[in-house]
Amino acid sequence: KLLIKDLTVYEVPLRIYQPKSPPTGKRRGILYFHGGAGTFGSIRAFERVCRYMAKKCNSVVVSVGYRLAPEHPYPGQYFDCLNATLYFMRNLEEYHVDPGLIIISGDSCGANFATVICQILLNDRDLPKVRAQVLLYPGLQGLDFHLPSYQQNASVPMLSRKMVIYFCFRYLNRKPTVWKDVLQNCHVPESMRQKYKNWVSADLIPDEFKIRGYIPPKPASYKPEVHEAVKEILGITFSPLLAEDSIICQLPESYIVTCEFDVLRDDGLLYKKRLEDNGVQVTWYHSENGFHGILAFFGYGIFSFLSGHKIMDSIVNYINSL
């Protein structure tokens, strides 16, 4: 049912999925950035997810094989995703895509990339406006590793709290000598903690997400040398949740998936709140049995999970409603 084509644009591999049936009108165009902490993962790993979206949404799906850190240094992944997006947006006619129906999506760190690309594109008036961003269990901030979901799901597969910190260091190509201090939030200056407390705080997480044994942590003491070692994770590129209201309020309609058993759950909840507070329409799907990376198993028969199928069908229903 699909025509699948591989090509390379600005050294970035793309895989493009198009329905074989002749278009009766202009189609939706979906850009997909895969997860993997910016250091692993591939187009092939998310083949089934992209095929499913292309078929069920009668859409053109562009899966982006951005180059991986640390071999391809941070923040090169964002430029790869941006270049792929620009290529697609400038060639919509070739793919029979409606310029009013472009969706930027991704899972995990890919959802982070999607968020940042949507923020960057706000400055470009010559390109079509993004219709929606679809963010699947996104990681969006490096300010607070003591949010309730980090505490409750610290040891839950497939992404533990310690692994988040490990991947941060690997992604930035830093030696993880101060990882324990980062885990305790010693990298955040008090001035920054105060500045962003209205955006990133356990106080903003709804009470129903704290009943699974959350205990408010004691404040950590700031260590300048730790901040210096990982200061990039507090930048807007790495932590798009910290973007100013003047940017957030301009973002497109958003669809956010969170999973209960996911250390990054609260990143999604906080971003949902920020978008809604700024007048952006948000459709939210919470998987009560889901865990981080569940869509990596989608379409693998007995190895896939019912919760993953429900997430995919919810995504398809949302995209088809646009």
N, C-alpha and C positions, 0 to 999 in steps of 0.2 A: 504493500500500500504506500510505501515511501520511496522517494528518490533520495539517496544519501551520498553526499559529495564531500570530499576532503580537499581543503586548500590551505595555503599559508599566506598570511597577510602581515607585513612588517615583522617577519620571522615568527609570527604567532600561528600555531596550527588551529584551524577551525574545522568543525564537522557540521555540515548544514543538512538538516532534515526537511524535506518538502513532500507534501502529499502528491501522489502520482496523478490523481484525478485532476482534470483541467479546472482551474479556478473559475467559479461562477461570478466572483467579485474579488475585491482586494482582501487579502488574508491578514491575520494578525502576525506580528513578528516578535519572537521571544528570544532574547539573549539569555544564555544560561552559563553561570560561572560555578564550577564544581567546588566542593569542599576539600579539605585536606590540610588545613593549617598553613596553607601557602607553601608547604614543603613536600607534599605527596599528593596522590590522586591524579586522575587523567580523564580525558574525553571518554576512553573506553569504559572506565569504571561507572560512568553515569549514562551509558548508551541506552539502557532500558528506560530510565526516567525520561530522557529526551525523546525517544521514540514514542513513548506513551503520550506525552504532551502534544507532539506533532500530529499524531493520529486522532486523539480524542478531541483536540481543540481545532482541528483542521488548520493548523498554523505552520509557519516556517520557524524552525527552532535552530538557533546558532549556538553550538556548544563550543566554548572557548578553552583551548589548551594552553593557558598562560604558562610562562616558564617559571620553574620552581626555585625557591630559595633553599639553601644558601648559595647554590651555584649561580643563580641569577639573582643578584642582590636586591633586597628591599630598598625602595618601594617599586621595583620594576614590574611587579605583578599588576599594580594599578594601571601603569602605562600600557601594558599588554591588553588588559581588559578595555581600557579606553580606546586604544587603536582599533581593536576588533569592533567595538561599538560604532566608532566613527565610520569604519569601512561599511558596515551594514547599513547605517543610516544614509549614507551617500549612494547606496546601490539598491534602494528599495524597489525601484521599477523592475529591475532584473528578476526580483523574487516575487513580484506581484503582491507587495506588502503595503497595506494602508499606513501612510505616515502618521495617522491619528491613533493607531493601535499598536504601538511599540511597548513591549513589556520587558523590563530588566529584572532578572531573577538570579537566585543562587542559594546554596545551602551552606551553613556554617561560615567559614571564612569567605566563601563565595558570596554569601549574603552580605558580608561586610563590604566586599568589592562592589556589589550592586548598589549598596547604599551610597558609597563614596562616588561612584560614577554618576548616579542621579544628582548628587550635590554639585559635582563639577559641571555637568551639562546645563545647570541653571544659568551659567554665564554665557552660553552660546545661543544667540538669537537666530543664527542662520540654520540651525538644525531643527528637525521636528521635535515637538514636546513629548516627553515620555508620558505614556498613558497611565502606567502603574508600575510599582515595584513589588516584587513577590519575594519575601524574605523567609527562608526556612531555617528554623533554629539558629538565628544569627548570633555571632560574637561581635559586640559593638563597642566595648570599652575595656581599658586596662587600668582603670582608676581604683576599683574596689573588688578584691578577690575574696571578700567576706560577706557578700550578699547571701540571703537565705538559700538560694539554689546551690551556691558554691559549698555551703556548709552541709546541706542535706544530701547532696549527690557527690560528695567529695571522692567517693570510691566506686561510683557506678560506672560500668562499661558503657560506651566505648571511649569516653573521655573523662578521666579523673581530674581532680583539681591540680594535682602535681603535674599532670601531663600538659595542662593548659600553660603553665609557667614554662615547662620544658620547651614546648613548641614556640612560645614567644621568643625565647633565647635562640633557638635554632633558626627561626624565621629571620631574626635580626642579625644572625651570625655572630652572636656573643657567647663567650664562655659562661656557663651557668654558675659562676662562683657565688653570686649573691641571691640565688633563687629562693632560699628560705626567707630572706628579708622581703623580697617582692611578694611572696605568699602572704606575709603579714602586713602588706600595704605600707612598708617603710619607705617606699620610693615616692610617696606623694607628699609634697610640701603642705603645711597647714593652710596656707593661703589658697592653694588650689582645692583642697578639701572643702573649704568654706565656700569658695566660688561656685563649685558644682554640686553642692549638697541638695539643691532643689531639683536636680536632674538625676543624680546617682546616689541613692540612699536606700537602705532597707526600709525606712519609714514610708517610702512610696510604693512598696510592694503590698498588694492587697492581703489582708489578714488570712484569707483561706489558704494562701501559699506558705504560711509560716507555721501551720499546725503540726507539721511533720518534724517537730523537735528543733526548731530554730532557737538559738541562744545568742542574744546580741553580744558581739565581741568587745573586748576592751580596746580602746584606741591605741594604735601603734605609734611608736616614737619615730619621727622622721630622721632618715639618715642620708645626708647629701651625697655621699659616695654611691649609694644605691640608686638614687635618682639619676645621677650622672651616667650610670651604667646602662639604664634602660629608659631614658627620658623619651625616646621615640614612641613608646607605647601610650604616652599621654598626649600625643599630637592628634590633630583632627583627622589625619589620614588613617591612622591606626584605630582611633577611637571616635568614629563619626557621631556617636551619641552625644559628644561634647560640642557639636556645631552650634553656632548661635541661633537664637529664635528667628532672626531675619532670614536665615537659610532654611531652617526646618519648615517654616510656614509656607514656603514656595514649592515644597516637594509634592510629587504626584500621589494620587490615591494609592493606598498601601494594603498589602495582604501579608500578615505575619503568622507564622506557625511557631508555637512553643511546645516543648515536650516536658512532661512532669519530671521525668527522671533524667535531667540534663543540667550540668553545671551552668550552662549558658541560658537557662530558662529566663532568668530575671533580666538579662540584657534585652531580650525580646519584650518583656513586660514593661520595662522602663522606656523603651523606644516607642512602644504603642502609646503610652501615656504622653510622652513628649509630642508626638505627632497629633494626637487628639487635642491636647492643650493648645496647639497652634492651628487648630481648625482643619487639619488634614483628615480626610475620611479613611478609617482603618477597618478592615475586615480581619478578625482574629480567629484562628483555629487553635485550640489547645488539645493536644493528645494526652489524655490522662494516663495511658499506659506506654507512651512513647519514650524513647531514649535518644541521646545524641547520635547522629549518623545513621538513623534507622533506614533512610532511603538508599543507602549503599547496598542494602539487601533486596531492594524492590525488584520484582520480576524474576527472582531466582528460585521459583518453585517452593519446595518445602523449607528452604532457608529464608524465605521472605516472611514478613510479619503482617498480620491483619491490620495493625495500627498504621503501618506504612502504606497499605492500600487505601485506607480511609483518608490519610493525609493527601495522597495523590489524587483521589477522586474529589476531595474538597478543593484542591488547587485547580483541577480541570473545570469544576463547576464555577469557580470564581472567574477564571479567564474567559469562559464562555459567556459569562454575564456582562462582560465589558462591551 
